[in-house]
Amino acid sequence: MEKYRQSVSRSEPGCVVILLDRSDSMKLAWGRTGASLAEGAALAVNNILLDMCIKATTEVNAPVRHYFDVGIFSYGARVTEPGEGVESAFGGVLAGRGLVPLPELAEHPVAVREEPSIDLMPVSARMPVWVDPVHGYRTPMCQAIAVAGAHVFDWAAAHPDSFPPIVVNITDGMVTDSPYDGATLQDWVRRLTSIETDDGATLFFNVFLSPFEVNEIVFPSDPNGLPSPGPDLFALSSPLPPPMVDNARVDGYDVRPGARGLAFNVGRSTLLRVLQIGTRVPDRAR
């Protein structure tokens, strides 16, 4: 049976998890944006959450439909218990929560405030904010995958007929905790992607951010020529399933056979486009 074809609906919702690097190097400036990597990443995450809420609304002022359960797990500096580690990046009413139904997420941003345009246009708009920029400490990526994987495992067991979970890792650095609990980063990713629904295995995508203005590489099909840590991230990233290949081609990307869910050295607007492609599953059922 062909995989990755299940549409999302209120009876069979999807699952999207974002792993957000909050290590100390995220304080570096993001090119000429005037913002740090942490600020740009938080802006993109808030934009994709808002985008998901809007797309789950059938008409103006209608309630957000439960098409997804969403988790944001940060690694590096913690906020709730200061120090290094992994925690839910949600604040306010949702603080400490793992996976949150999309309607509940829509109801509980930590703030609504003026935010800059994601594409560097000299405009801003009032929008809901769920995640704030934070940075500090090292990069415990293995622990983040382990924590997220426990939630993904339980979710997949409860939703065997759904489109498989999508996990997107946004990072600017090398892992600092491999091995963790006796397993390497590669082991933890294999464990994560071994979690399946009847529609396929969990997808693990990576987005690498750089403070330098270098060429963007989106959805490569070959690790050759990728600067470090590109080849390692390529090996960890899931192949793009057919619906997402279609999404990427519609958005103008030259996606070739064997393309992986990896975006390397991307700018802020490309980061948002990649998140949109990576969280857009087959046309939803009502």
WOSUL-V275881 format. One record per residue. N is the residue number from 0. RES is the residue in one letter. PHI is phi in whole degrees, 0 to 359 (none if undefined). PSI is psi in radians with two decimals (NA if undefined). OMEGA is omega as a letter, one per 30 degrees, with the letter a starting at -180 (NA if undefined). Layout:
# WOSUL-V275881
N/RES/PHI/PSI/OMEGA + N/RES/PHI/PSI/OMEGA
This chain:
# WOSUL-V275881
0/M/none/2.39/a + 1/E/292/2.39/a + 2/K/262/2.94/l + 3/Y/59/0.73/l + 4/R/239/-0.09/a + 5/Q/290/2.23/l + 6/S/281/2.82/l + 7/V/265/2.58/l + 8/S/205/3.07/l + 9/R/293/-0.47/l + 10/S/276/-0.49/l + 11/E/229/1.30/a + 12/P/290/2.86/l + 13/G/263/3.07/a + 14/C/226/2.17/l + 15/V/236/2.21/l + 16/V/236/2.28/l + 17/I/248/2.23/l + 18/L/261/2.11/a + 19/L/245/2.01/l + 20/D/293/2.15/l + 21/R/236/0.60/l + 22/S/285/3.01/a + 23/D/297/-0.58/a + 24/S/291/-0.21/l + 25/M/290/-0.08/l + 26/K/282/-0.22/a + 27/L/293/2.63/a + 28/A/291/2.49/l + 29/W/265/1.59/l + 30/G/55/-2.30/a + 31/R/258/0.40/a + 32/T/286/-0.36/a + 33/G/81/0.06/a + 34/A/235/2.83/l + 35/S/278/2.90/l + 36/L/302/-0.70/l + 37/A/297/-0.74/l + 38/E/293/-0.73/l + 39/G/293/-0.71/l + 40/A/294/-0.74/l + 41/A/297/-0.70/l + 42/L/299/-0.78/a + 43/A/294/-0.71/l + 44/V/296/-0.77/l + 45/N/297/-0.66/l + 46/N/295/-0.72/a + 47/I/289/-0.59/l + 48/L/295/-0.76/l + 49/L/297/-0.73/l + 50/D/301/-0.75/l + 51/M/295/-0.69/l + 52/C/295/-0.74/a + 53/I/296/-0.77/a + 54/K/290/-0.29/l + 55/A/265/0.22/l + 56/T/247/2.17/a + 57/T/279/-0.42/l + 58/E/204/2.88/a + 59/V/302/2.32/l + 60/N/68/0.11/l + 61/A/281/2.72/l + 62/P/293/2.64/l + 63/V/289/2.30/a + 64/R/273/2.65/a + 65/H/277/1.30/l + 66/Y/269/-0.35/a + 67/F/217/2.67/l + 68/D/252/2.35/a + 69/V/234/2.38/l + 70/G/230/2.47/l + 71/I/235/2.00/l + 72/F/244/2.19/a + 73/S/259/2.66/l + 74/Y/222/2.43/a + 75/G/122/-2.13/l + 76/A/288/2.28/l + 77/R/264/2.71/l + 78/V/255/-0.82/a + 79/T/291/-0.70/l + 80/E/234/1.61/a + 81/P/310/2.42/a + 82/G/138/-2.97/a + 83/E/265/2.45/l + 84/G/161/-2.74/a + 85/V/234/2.45/l + 86/E/204/2.88/l + 87/S/295/2.33/a + 88/A/276/-0.07/l + 89/F/290/2.57/l + 90/G/239/-3.04/l + 91/G/60/-2.37/a + 92/V/300/-0.54/a + 93/L/269/0.06/a + 94/A/306/2.29/l + 95/G/84/-0.10/a + 96/R/283/2.60/l + 97/G/273/-1.64/l + 98/L/265/2.27/a + 99/V/240/2.28/l + 100/P/300/2.46/a + 101/L/305/-0.72/l + 102/P/300/-0.67/l + 103/E/291/-0.68/l + 104/L/302/-0.80/a + 105/A/299/-0.56/a + 106/E/279/-0.27/a + 107/H/227/0.98/l + 108/P/293/2.77/l + 109/V/283/-0.37/a + 110/A/195/2.86/l + 111/V/235/2.05/a + 112/R/211/2.98/l + 113/E/288/2.16/a + 114/E/234/2.56/a + 115/P/289/2.81/l + 116/S/294/2.46/a + 117/I/291/-0.44/a + 118/D/261/0.36/l + 119/L/70/0.19/l + 120/M/292/2.58/a + 121/P/282/0.93/l + 122/V/224/2.87/l + 123/S/215/2.89/a + 124/A/209/2.68/l + 125/R/283/2.27/a + 126/M/209/2.73/l + 127/P/290/2.56/a + 128/V/234/2.20/l + 129/W/251/-0.47/a + 130/V/232/2.30/l + 131/D/256/2.68/l + 132/P/288/2.28/a + 133/V/218/2.56/l + 134/H/207/2.62/l + 135/G/157/2.71/l + 136/Y/69/-2.81/a + 137/R/267/-2.76/a + 138/T/235/1.37/a + 139/P/280/1.19/a + 140/M/292/-0.67/l + 141/C/299/-0.78/l + 142/Q/298/-0.67/l + 143/A/297/-0.75/l + 144/I/293/-0.66/l + 145/A/296/-0.79/a + 146/V/295/-0.84/l + 147/A/297/-0.69/a + 148/G/300/-0.61/l + 149/A/296/-0.71/l + 150/H/291/-0.73/a + 151/V/296/-0.69/l + 152/F/300/-0.83/l + 153/D/295/-0.69/a + 154/W/295/-0.79/a + 155/A/297/-0.65/l + 156/A/295/-0.57/a + 157/A/275/-0.25/a + 158/H/227/1.09/a + 159/P/294/-0.36/a + 160/D/264/-0.02/a + 161/S/277/2.83/l + 162/F/305/2.41/a + 163/P/296/2.75/l + 164/P/301/2.58/l + 165/I/244/2.14/l + 166/V/242/2.13/a + 167/V/245/2.11/a + 168/N/258/2.05/l + 169/I/254/2.02/a + 170/T/215/2.78/l + 171/D/237/0.13/a + 172/G/212/-3.13/a + 173/M/273/2.57/l + 174/V/299/2.47/a + 175/T/243/0.05/a + 176/D/234/0.56/l + 177/S/256/2.09/g + 178/P/278/2.71/l + 179/Y/234/2.21/l + 180/D/53/0.69/l + 181/G/83/0.07/a + 182/A/230/2.51/l + 183/T/280/2.99/l + 184/L/303/-0.76/l + 185/Q/299/-0.69/l + 186/D/298/-0.78/a + 187/W/295/-0.67/l + 188/V/293/-0.71/l + 189/R/299/-0.71/l + 190/R/298/-0.76/a + 191/L/298/-0.84/a + 192/T/280/-0.06/l + 193/S/276/-0.17/l + 194/I/283/2.19/a + 195/E/229/2.69/l + 196/T/252/3.13/l + 197/D/294/-0.25/a + 198/D/264/-0.03/l + 199/G/143/3.10/a + 200/A/273/2.70/l + 201/T/306/2.38/l + 202/L/264/2.34/l + 203/F/237/1.98/a + 204/F/247/2.69/a + 205/N/231/2.43/l + 206/V/235/2.08/a + 207/F/256/2.20/a + 208/L/256/2.51/l + 209/S/228/2.47/l + 210/P/286/-0.18/a + 211/F/264/2.63/l + 212/E/271/1.67/a + 213/V/230/3.02/a + 214/N/296/2.35/l + 215/E/282/2.43/l + 216/I/233/2.03/a + 217/V/238/2.20/l + 218/F/55/0.97/l + 219/P/292/2.68/l + 220/S/253/-0.01/a + 221/D/211/2.31/a + 222/P/283/-0.25/a + 223/N/297/2.30/a + 224/G/92/-0.19/l + 225/L/284/2.28/l + 226/P/290/2.79/l + 227/S/297/2.45/g + 228/P/267/0.55/a + 229/G/305/-0.88/a + 230/P/301/-0.67/l + 231/D/294/-0.76/l + 232/L/293/-0.61/l + 233/F/300/-0.80/a + 234/A/296/-0.52/a + 235/L/277/-0.35/a + 236/S/275/2.45/l + 237/S/289/2.58/l + 238/P/300/2.50/l + 239/L/292/2.18/l + 240/P/288/2.79/a + 241/P/310/-0.76/a + 242/P/299/-0.62/a + 243/M/281/-0.51/l + 244/V/300/-0.79/l + 245/D/299/-0.77/l + 246/N/301/-0.80/a + 247/A/295/-0.69/l + 248/R/292/-0.67/l + 249/V/299/-0.61/l + 250/D/277/0.10/l + 251/G/96/0.13/l + 252/Y/272/2.45/l + 253/D/275/1.55/a + 254/V/264/2.10/a + 255/R/255/2.85/l + 256/P/307/2.39/a + 257/G/87/0.11/a + 258/A/299/2.45/l + 259/R/253/2.77/l + 260/G/281/1.17/a + 261/L/228/2.33/l + 262/A/234/2.24/a + 263/F/236/2.26/l + 264/N/61/0.66/a + 265/V/278/2.67/l + 266/G/275/-3.14/a + 267/R/295/-0.80/a + 268/S/292/-0.64/l + 269/T/293/-0.65/l + 270/L/304/-0.79/l + 271/L/295/-0.76/l + 272/R/299/-0.72/l + 273/V/296/-0.74/l + 274/L/298/-0.69/l + 275/Q/296/-0.77/l + 276/I/295/-0.74/a + 277/G/287/-0.23/l + 278/T/245/0.11/a + 279/R/263/1.92/a + 280/V/259/3.10/a + 281/P/308/2.68/a + 282/D/315/2.26/a + 283/R/288/2.61/l + 284/A/268/2.69/a + 285/R/275/NA/NA
